[in-house]
């Protein structure tokens, strides 16, 4: 009788993928944290503040300075559901996420539906007719869009005043 053992190669691949993501996140954060001017904010340059006020503000931000300390506090806050406070809006980040989630989900859903509909339509049209010019045009347009940086496409969409679903599609 043959005993069925779990497939450990799949588990190893999953673990390796998770480890790669964690290491990439740590490396990216280290690059950001140790870049020049990372801990400088506009309040440091405000001439209306005294040197003691600036020193107090820097001490308040000192917790974010050490990379491992920052990640430790960040992970403990995230696991407890506390995403911190937005420095720009002075509101809890979890409130901002909950407030904007429906709009984001709607925009992404419409954009993906439009992209898939358009791509399936073009693929079925080119596979049915098999005209060389049509196939070359479709391949050229899709290749150009795939090779363009998404940030560039987003900027062009903003400049042309397209709605977000069009930019996503």
N, C-alpha and C positions, 0 to 999 in steps of 0.2 A: 504494500500500500504506500502510495506516495503522499508525503505531507506537503501541503501548500504553505510556502513561506511568503511573507510580504516582500514586495519588490523594493529593496533598499536603494536601488539605483535612482528611482524616482524621488525618494525621500532625500537622498544626497543632493540631487539636482535642485530640489526646492530649498534645502538648507543653504546650498552654495549661492543660489539666487538671492535669498534673504541676506546672507552675509555680504554679498557684493553691494546690495542696496544700502545697507547700514554703513559699510566702509566708504561708499561714495558720498553719503550724507555727511559723515564725519569729516572727510577730506574737504568737501565743499564748504562746510562751516568753518573749518580751520583756515582755509584760504580767505574767506570773508572776514573772519575775526582778526586775522593778523595783517590785513591790508592797511595801507597808510590811511589815516583819517577815519578809521572805522568808528571810534568812540567820540568823535567830535560832533557836536550838535550846534544848532544856531544859537542856543542859549549861552554856549561858551564864548561866543563872539559878540554878545549883546553888551554894548558899552554902558547901558543903564544899570547893569548888575554889578555889585561889588565883588571883589576877589573872594571873599568868604562865601558869598552866595554861589558863585561858580564852583568853588571847592566842595560845597555841600551837595550841589547837583551832580558833580562827578563822583562823589562818594556814594550817592544813591544809585548810580549806574554801575558801581564797581562789581555788583553781583554778576553782571553780564560779561565781565572781562575774561575770566578764566573759562576756557573751552569746556573742560569736563564738569566744572561746577554749573556752567550754563546748561549743559545737556542734562545733568542730573535734576536740576530744578525744573527744566522744561518738560522732561518725561514725567516727573511726578505730578506736575500741574495738568498735563494733558490726560493722564490716566484718571485723574479725579474730575475731569470735565471742565477744568479751568484753562481757557486758552489765553488768558491774560487780558490786558486792556490796550485798546488801540491808542497809540500816542497821538495820532492825528485827530480822531473823533472823541477821545476821552470817554469811550464806552467799552463795555466788555466785548471781546471779539466773538464770543458765542452768540451774543445778540445780533451782531452785524451779519454773521454767517446765516443765522435763522431768518433774518430779515431779507437777505438777498438770495437765498437758496431757491425759492420758487421761480424767480425771474431767470436765474442762471440755468436751472433745469429746463425751463421752457425754451430759452434761446438755444441751448445745446441740442435739445431734442428736435427742434425744428430744423436746425442747421444740419444735423446728421441725417434726418429724413430727406431733406432736400439733396444732400450730397449723394446719398445712396440711390435715390430715385433717378437723379441725373446720370450717375455713372452706370446704373443698370440699363437705362434707356440708350445711352450712347453705345454700351457694349453690345446690346442686342441688335442695334441698328448696324453696327460695323460687322458683326458676325453674320448677319442675315444677308446683307448686300455684298460684302467682300469686295468692295471697290477699293483699289489701292490708294486713291487720293483721299477718300474719307477715312480709311484706316490710318494713313500717315498723319492726317490733320488731327485726329483724335489722340494718337500717340504723342504727337508734338505738344499739344495743349496740356495733356496730363503730365508729360515729362517736365514741361516748363513750370507747371504749378507745384509739382513735387520737389523740384530743385530750388524753388524760391523759398527763402526763409519765412517762416510763419509770421515773424514780427513785421517783415516788409509787407506782406499781404494784409496784415491788420492795419498798418499805417495807411496803405492805399485805400482800404475800405473806409477808414475814418475820413480821409481827405475827400473821398467821393460821396461821403455821407450815407453809406450803406448801413442798414440795420445789422446788429450782431449776428443773427442767423445766416445772413448772406456771407459775412466774413468767415464764419465757421465752415459753411459749405464749401 
